[in-house]
């Protein structure tokens, strides 16, 4: 069974998947597997599947616009402060050029590209073990600074007016057209549809926190074997095949990343120059273990999405975080009952 990795815990917690700890840990490339994806398959020190493909968020930058604005990519993307300055400088390059782009009315995209700013500091929006988690919104400095950063981008006019209503239907089109300097996104939403000339202008960096640490969203798919499956050995054989180096190294052709860091060979880097950043820093990827991710983040009614909208486009960060704290806790209590 191939499953969105963020939903793996729902089934593992309810004992739906087979314990594969011994065979997973016995793989000769076990130490190369993405720890963030493995963590979503882990419960009480046992593993209930194997990662298959990665959908990681990164910052994509337009190096041509950075050059026109007189900016160095590495120096201008170190933390939220330097990013804000860079985005403002790029906005001045042209009336139709913007410093930053985000689909501000798409819950799943918002969670995918903004949470790593927080996770990079080592904190999440919830705390505790699966089954007894608590909301961690109010008093969360990294979260507050991220929301204030986006609010300032909006107030300063660095984000286009379309950001407010963009539900993700044309995600990345403005960046691929060369009109945006910085674009937090996925490989699949950015690279495959871009022209060869535009791809040559792109560079990627991991997503920074306010204090200069970095992270990225460990999205993607995991493979698992349901308990009671009639042919578990056949399932495991296919899982090993899908995780073979040759198969993993072809994943960018479909818009995804390998989940094995050893896939980033010299030949791979030459073929996919925009698809190895997360592999070189594979321990910095993260996605939360929880039974409630979709309810907390992905749905239009989710508290993370509502908090972001209110903080960035509405009444401000403090009120938004206070409301989100109670809504997070209500949902966690509901799913963990």
WOFENLIN-V839891 format. One record per pair of residues at least 24 apart in sequence whose ideal C-beta (glycine too) atoms are under 10 Angstrom apart, sorted by the first residue. I is the first residue (numbers start at 1). J is the second residue. D is the distance in whole Angstrom. If there is no record, write none. Layout:
BEGIN
I|J|D  I|J|D
END
This chain:
BEGIN
1|49|8  1|221|10  1|222|9  1|223|7  1|224|5  1|225|7  1|226|6  1|229|8  1|235|8  2|49|10  2|52|6  2|53|9  2|221|5  2|222|8  2|223|5  2|224|8  2|239|9  2|242|9  3|40|10  3|41|10  3|49|8  3|52|9  3|221|7  3|222|6  3|223|8  3|224|6  4|40|10  4|55|9  4|219|8  4|220|8  4|221|6  4|222|8  4|293|9  4|294|9  4|298|10  5|34|9  5|36|9  5|37|6  5|38|10  5|39|10  5|40|5  5|41|8  5|49|9  5|51|7  5|52|8  5|53|9  5|54|9  5|55|9  5|218|7  5|219|7  5|220|5  5|221|6  5|222|5  5|223|10  5|259|9  5|287|7  5|293|10  6|40|7  6|111|10  6|112|10  6|217|9  6|218|9  6|219|7  6|220|9  6|221|10  6|222|9  6|287|6  6|288|8  6|289|9  6|290|8  6|293|5  6|294|8  6|297|9  6|298|8  7|40|9  7|221|10  7|222|9  7|290|10  7|291|9  7|293|7  7|294|7  8|37|9  8|39|10  8|40|5  8|41|6  8|42|9  8|43|9  8|48|7  8|49|6  8|51|10  8|221|9  8|222|5  8|223|10  8|224|7  8|287|10  8|289|9  9|39|10  9|40|6  9|41|9  9|42|9  9|43|7  9|48|9  9|130|6  9|131|10  9|287|10  9|288|9  9|289|5  9|290|6  9|291|6  9|292|9  9|293|8  10|130|10  10|290|9  10|291|6  10|292|9  10|293|9  10|294|9  10|335|9  11|48|8  11|49|9  11|222|10  11|224|7  11|226|8  11|227|10  11|291|10  12|40|9  12|41|7  12|42|8  12|43|5  12|44|10  12|46|9  12|47|9  12|48|5  12|49|8  12|130|9  12|222|10  12|224|8  12|289|9  12|291|10  13|43|7  13|48|10  13|130|6  13|131|7  13|289|9  13|290|10  13|291|6  13|335|10  13|336|9  14|291|9  15|43|9  15|48|9  15|227|7  16|48|9  16|224|8  16|226|6  16|227|6  16|228|9  17|41|8  17|43|9  17|47|10  17|48|4  17|49|6  17|222|9  17|223|10  17|224|4  17|225|6  17|226|6  17|227|7  17|229|10  18|48|7  18|49|8  18|224|7  18|225|4  18|226|7  18|227|5  18|228|9  18|229|7  18|232|6  18|235|9  18|236|9  19|43|9  19|46|5  19|47|7  19|48|6  19|49|10  19|225|9  19|227|9  20|46|9  20|47|6  20|48|6  20|49|6  20|50|7  20|223|10  20|224|8  20|225|7  20|232|9  20|235|10  20|236|7  20|239|8  21|45|8  21|46|5  21|47|5  21|48|8  22|46|10  22|47|9  23|47|9  23|50|9  23|233|10  23|236|6  23|239|9  23|240|9  24|48|9  24|49|8  24|50|6  24|51|10  24|236|9  24|239|9  27|240|8  27|243|8  27|260|10  29|243|8  29|244|10  29|245|8  29|248|10  29|260|6  29|261|9  29|262|6  29|263|9  30|260|10  31|260|10  31|261|9  31|262|9  32|245|10  32|248|10  32|258|9  32|259|9  32|260|5  32|261|5  32|262|4  32|263|8  32|264|10  32|279|9  32|282|8  33|243|8  33|258|10  33|259|6  33|260|6  33|261|8  33|262|9  33|282|8  34|218|6  34|220|8  34|257|9  34|258|9  34|259|4  34|260|8  34|261|7  34|278|8  34|279|9  34|282|5  34|283|9  34|285|6  35|218|9  35|261|10  35|282|7  35|283|6  35|284|9  35|285|7  35|286|9  36|119|10  36|215|9  36|216|9  36|217|9  36|218|3  36|219|9  36|220|9  36|259|9  36|278|9  36|282|8  36|283|8  36|284|8  36|285|4  36|286|5  36|287|6  36|288|10  37|218|6  37|219|9  37|220|6  37|221|9  37|222|6  37|259|5  37|282|9  37|285|8  37|287|8  38|218|9  38|222|9  38|259|9  39|218|8  39|285|9  39|286|8  39|287|8  39|288|9  39|289|6  40|218|7  40|219|10  40|220|9  40|222|7  40|286|10  40|287|6  40|288|9  40|289|6  40|290|10  40|293|10  41|222|6  41|223|9  41|224|7  41|289|10  42|130|10  42|289|8  43|129|10  43|130|7  43|131|9  43|289|8  44|129|9  44|130|9  47|224|10  48|222|9  48|224|6  48|225|8  48|227|10  49|221|10  49|222|5  49|223|6  49|224|4  49|225|7  49|239|8  50|222|7  50|223|5  50|224|8  50|225|9  50|236|9  50|239|5  50|240|8  50|242|8  50|243|6  50|259|9  51|218|9  51|220|7  51|221|8  51|222|5  51|223|8  51|239|10  51|242|10  51|243|8  51|248|10  51|258|9  51|259|4  51|260|8  52|220|7  52|221|5  52|222|6  52|223|5  52|224|10  52|239|8  52|242|6  52|243|7  52|247|9  52|248|9  52|251|9  52|256|9  52|258|10  52|259|7  53|219|9  53|220|5  53|221|5  53|222|9  53|223|9  53|242|8  53|243|10  53|247|10  53|248|8  53|251|5  53|254|8  53|255|9  53|256|4  53|257|7  53|258|8  53|259|6  54|186|10  54|187|9  54|216|9  54|217|9  54|218|7  54|219|7  54|220|4  54|221|9  54|248|9  54|251|8  54|256|6  54|257|4  54|258|7  54|259|5  54|260|9  54|275|10  54|278|7  54|279|9  54|282|9  54|285|8  55|112|8  55|186|6  55|187|8  55|188|7  55|189|9  55|217|8  55|218|8  55|219|4  55|220|4  55|221|8  55|251|10  55|255|8  55|256|6  55|257|7  56|112|9  56|116|9  56|186|7  56|187|7  56|188|10  56|204|10  56|206|9  56|207|10  56|216|5  56|217|6  56|218|7  56|219|7  56|220|8  56|256|9  56|257|6  56|259|10  56|275|9  56|277|8  56|278|4  56|279|9  56|282|10  56|285|6  56|287|10  57|109|9  57|111|10  57|112|5  57|113|5  57|114|9  57|115|9  57|116|6  57|184|6  57|185|7  57|186|6  57|187|9  57|189|10  57|206|9  57|207|6  57|215|9  57|216|5  57|217|4  57|218|9  57|219|7  57|278|9  57|285|9  58|113|9  58|116|9  58|183|9  58|184|7  58|185|7  58|186|8  58|187|7  58|190|9  58|203|10  58|204|5  58|205|7  58|206|6  58|207|7  58|214|10  58|216|6  58|217|9  58|257|10  58|274|9  58|275|10  58|277|6  58|278|7  59|83|8  59|100|10  59|113|9  59|116|9  59|182|6  59|183|7  59|184|5  59|185|8  59|203|9  59|204|7  59|205|5  59|206|7  59|207|6  59|208|8  59|214|10  59|216|9  59|277|9  60|101|10  60|172|8  60|175|7  60|176|10  60|180|9  60|181|10  60|182|8  60|183|5  60|184|8  60|185|6  60|186|9  60|187|9  60|189|9  60|190|5  60|191|8  60|194|9  60|201|10  60|202|6  60|203|8  60|204|6  60|205|9  60|274|8  61|86|9  61|90|9  61|175|9  61|180|9  61|181|6  61|182|5  61|183|8  61|201|9  61|202|7  61|203|5  61|204|7  61|205|7  62|90|8  62|93|10  62|97|9  62|175|7  62|176|10  62|178|6  62|179|9  62|180|7  62|181|5  62|182|8  62|183|8  62|198|8  62|201|5  62|202|7  62|203|8  63|181|9  63|200|9  63|201|5  63|202|7  63|203|5  64|93|10  64|178|7  64|181|9  64|197|10  64|198|9  64|200|9  64|201|5  64|202|10  65|89|9  65|90|5  65|91|10  65|93|6  65|94|9  65|97|7  65|98|10  65|99|9  65|178|8  65|179|9  65|180|8  65|181|4  65|182|9  65|201|8  66|90|7  66|93|10  66|181|6  66|182|9  66|201|9  66|203|8  67|93|10  67|201|9  68|92|9  68|93|5  68|94|8  68|97|9  68|181|9  69|93|6  69|97|9  69|99|9  69|181|7  71|181|8  73|182|10  73|203|6  73|204|10  73|205|7  74|203|9  74|205|7  76|181|9  76|182|9  76|205|10  77|182|8  77|203|9  77|204|10  77|205|5  77|206|9  77|207|9  77|208|6  77|214|9  78|205|9  78|208|6  78|211|10  78|212|5  78|214|9  79|117|10  79|120|10  79|145|10  79|149|10  79|208|5  79|209|7  79|210|6  79|211|6  79|212|4  79|213|9  79|214|10  80|117|7  80|142|10  80|145|6  80|146|7  80|148|9  80|149|5  80|150|9  80|152|9  80|153|10  80|208|7  80|209|7  80|210|5  80|211|9  80|212|9  81|145|10  81|149|9  81|208|10  81|210|7  81|211|10  81|212|9  82|208|8  82|212|9  83|117|9  83|149|7  83|153|9  83|182|7  83|184|10  83|205|10  83|207|10  83|208|7  83|210|10  84|148|10  84|149|6  84|150|10  84|152|6  84|153|7  84|156|8  84|158|8  86|158|10  86|181|7  86|182|7  87|149|10  87|152|9  87|153|6  87|156|8  87|158|5  87|159|8  87|180|10  87|181|7  87|182|6  88|152|9  88|153|9  88|156|6  88|157|9  88|158|6  89|158|10  89|181|8  90|158|8  90|180|8  90|181|4  90|182|7  91|153|10  91|156|8  91|157|7  91|158|5  91|159|9  91|160|10  91|180|10  91|181|8  92|158|10  93|179|10  93|181|8  94|179|8  96|160|9  96|174|10  96|177|10  96|179|6  97|160|10  97|174|10  97|178|8  97|179|6  97|180|7  97|181|7  98|153|9  98|157|8  98|158|6  98|159|6  98|160|5  98|161|10  98|162|9  98|163|9  98|174|7  98|175|9  98|179|7  98|180|5  98|181|7  98|182|9  98|183|10  99|153|7  99|156|9  99|157|9  99|158|4  99|159|8  99|160|10  99|180|7  99|181|5  99|182|6  100|149|10  100|150|9  100|153|5  100|154|9  100|156|10  100|158|5  100|159|6  100|160|9  100|163|9  100|175|10  100|180|7  100|181|7  100|182|5  100|183|7  100|184|8  101|158|10  101|159|7  101|160|7  101|162|9  101|163|7  101|166|9  101|171|9  101|172|8  101|173|9  101|174|5  101|175|6  101|179|8  101|180|4  101|181|9  101|182|8  101|183|5  101|184|8  101|185|8  102|150|8  102|153|8  102|154|10  102|159|7  102|160|10  102|163|6  102|166|8  102|168|10  102|171|9  102|180|10  102|182|10  102|183|8  102|184|7  102|185|9  102|308|10  102|312|9  103|162|9  103|163|8  103|165|9  103|166|4  103|167|7  103|168|4  103|169|8  103|170|8  103|171|5  103|172|9  103|185|9  103|189|10  104|150|9  104|154|8  104|159|7  104|160|10  104|162|9  104|163|4  104|164|5  104|165|8  104|166|6  104|167|9  104|168|10  104|305|10  104|308|8  104|309|7  104|312|7  104|313|7  105|162|10  105|163|8  105|164|7  105|165|5  105|166|6  105|167|5  105|168|8  105|169|10  105|300|9  105|305|9  105|309|8  105|313|9  106|166|7  106|167|5  106|168|3  106|169|9  106|171|7  106|298|10  106|300|9  106|305|9  107|167|9  107|168|9  107|294|9  107|297|7  107|298|5  107|299|6  107|300|5  107|301|9  107|302|6  107|304|8  107|305|4  107|306|9  107|308|9  107|309|9  108|168|8  108|219|10  108|294|9  108|297|7  108|298|5  108|299|9  108|300|10  108|302|9  108|305|9  109|166|9  109|167|9  109|168|5  109|171|6  109|184|9  109|185|8  109|186|9  109|189|9  109|298|10  109|305|10  110|150|9  110|168|9  110|184|10  110|297|8  110|298|9  110|302|9  110|304|7  110|305|6  110|307|10  110|308|5  110|309|8  110|312|9  111|217|8  111|219|10  111|293|8  111|294|10  111|296|8  111|297|4  111|298|6  111|302|8  111|304|6  111|305|7  111|308|8  112|184|8  112|185|9  112|186|7  112|189|10  112|216|10  112|217|5  112|219|6  112|287|10  112|297|9  112|298|9  113|183|9  113|184|4  113|185|7  113|186|8  113|189|10  113|207|7  113|216|10  113|217|7  114|143|9  114|146|6  114|147|8  114|149|9  114|150|7  114|184|7  114|207|9  114|217|9  114|304|9  114|308|7  114|312|10  115|143|9  115|146|8  115|207|9  115|215|9  115|216|10  115|217|7  115|286|8  115|287|9  115|288|8  115|297|8  115|304|8  115|308|10  116|146|9  116|184|8  116|206|8  116|207|4  116|208|9  116|209|8  116|213|10  116|214|8  116|215|4  116|216|5  116|217|6  116|218|9  116|284|9  116|285|9  116|286|7  116|287|10  117|142|7  117|143|8  117|145|8  117|146|4  117|147|9  117|149|7  117|150|9  117|184|9  117|207|6  117|208|7  117|209|6  117|210|7  117|213|10  117|214|10  117|215|8  118|142|4  118|143|5  118|144|9  118|145|9  118|146|6  118|147|9  118|207|10  118|209|7  118|210|9  118|215|8  118|286|10  119|143|10  119|207|9  119|209|8  119|213|9  119|214|10  119|215|5  119|216|9  119|217|8  119|218|10  119|284|9  119|285|9  119|286|5  119|287|9  119|288|8  120|146|10  120|206|8  120|207|7  120|208|6  120|209|4  120|210|9  120|211|8  120|212|9  120|213|4  120|214|5  120|215|4  120|216|9  120|284|7  120|286|8  121|145|9  121|146|10  121|209|5  121|210|8  121|211|6  121|212|10  121|213|6  121|215|8  122|209|9  122|213|8  122|215|9  122|286|9  123|209|10  124|286|8  124|287|10  124|288|5  124|289|9  124|290|9  125|288|8  125|290|9  125|296|7  125|297|9  125|303|9  125|304|7  125|307|9  125|321|10  125|324|8  125|325|9  125|328|7  126|288|7  126|289|9  126|290|6  126|292|8  126|293|10  126|296|8  126|328|7  126|329|9  126|331|10  126|332|7  128|290|10  128|332|9  128|336|10  129|289|8  130|288|9  130|289|5  130|290|6  130|291|6  130|292|10  130|336|8  131|290|10  131|291|8  131|332|10  131|335|9  131|336|5  132|332|9  132|336|6  133|288|9  133|289|9  133|290|6  133|291|8  133|292|8  133|328|9  133|329|9  133|332|5  133|333|9  133|335|9  133|336|7  134|325|10  134|328|9  134|329|7  134|332|7  134|333|9  134|336|10  135|296|9  135|303|9  135|324|8  135|325|5  135|326|8  135|327|8  135|328|4  135|329|4  135|330|9  135|331|9  135|332|6  135|333|9  136|325|8  136|328|8  136|329|10  137|303|8  137|304|9  137|307|7  137|320|9  137|321|5  137|322|8  137|323|9  137|324|5  137|325|4  137|326|9  137|327|9  137|328|6  137|329|9  138|318|9  138|321|6  138|322|6  138|323|10  138|324|8  138|325|5  138|326|9  138|328|10  139|321|9  139|325|9  140|321|7  140|324|10  140|325|9  141|209|10  141|210|8  141|211|9  142|209|6  142|210|6  142|211|8  142|213|9  143|304|10  143|307|9  143|311|9  143|317|9  143|321|7  143|324|9  144|210|9  144|311|9  144|317|6  144|318|8  144|320|10  144|321|7  145|209|8  145|210|4  145|211|9  145|317|9  146|207|10  146|209|8  146|210|7  146|308|9  146|311|9  146|317|10  147|307|7  147|308|7  147|310|9  147|311|4  147|312|7  147|316|9  147|317|5  147|318|10  147|320|7  147|321|7  147|324|10  148|210|9  148|311|8  148|312|9  148|316|9  148|317|6  149|210|7  149|312|9  150|308|7  150|311|7  150|312|5  150|313|9  150|317|10  151|308|10  151|310|10  151|311|6  151|312|5  151|313|8  151|314|9  151|316|7  151|317|7  151|320|10  152|312|9  153|182|10  153|312|8  154|311|10  154|312|5  154|313|6  155|312|9  155|313|10  158|182|9  159|312|9  159|313|10  163|312|9  163|313|9  164|309|9  164|312|9  164|313|6  167|300|9  175|202|9  176|202|9  184|216|10  184|217|10  186|216|10  186|217|8  186|219|8  186|220|10  186|255|7  186|256|9  186|257|9  187|251|9  187|252|7  187|254|10  187|255|6  187|256|7  187|257|6  187|272|9  187|274|7  187|275|6  187|277|9  187|278|9  188|252|9  188|254|8  188|255|3  188|256|6  188|257|9  189|255|8  190|255|9  190|274|8  191|252|8  191|255|8  191|272|9  191|273|10  191|274|5  191|275|8  192|252|9  192|253|8  192|254|8  192|255|5  193|255|9  194|274|9  199|273|8  199|274|7  200|273|9  202|273|9  202|274|6  203|273|9  203|274|8  203|277|9  204|273|9  204|274|6  204|275|9  204|276|9  204|277|5  204|278|9  205|277|7  206|277|6  206|278|7  206|280|9  206|281|6  206|284|6  206|285|9  207|284|9  213|284|8  214|277|10  214|281|7  214|284|6  215|278|10  215|281|9  215|284|5  215|285|7  215|286|6  216|257|10  216|277|8  216|278|5  216|281|8  216|282|10  216|284|7  216|285|5  216|286|8  216|287|10  217|278|9  217|285|7  217|286|7  217|287|6  218|257|10  218|259|9  218|278|8  218|282|9  218|284|9  218|285|4  218|286|6  218|287|4  218|288|10  219|256|9  219|257|10  219|285|9  219|287|6  220|251|9  220|256|7  220|257|8  220|258|10  220|259|7  220|285|10  220|287|9  221|256|8  221|259|9  222|259|9  249|275|10  251|275|8  252|276|9  257|282|10  257|285|10  258|282|10  259|285|10  290|331|10  290|332|8  290|335|8  290|336|9  291|331|10  291|332|8  291|334|10  291|335|5  291|336|6  292|328|9  292|331|5  292|332|6  292|333|10  292|334|8  292|335|5  292|336|8  293|335|10  295|327|10  295|328|10  295|330|10  295|331|5  295|332|9  295|334|8  295|335|7  296|324|9  296|327|9  296|328|6  296|331|6  296|332|8  296|335|9  301|327|9  302|327|9  302|328|10  302|331|8  303|327|4  303|328|5  303|329|9  303|330|8  303|331|7  304|328|8
END
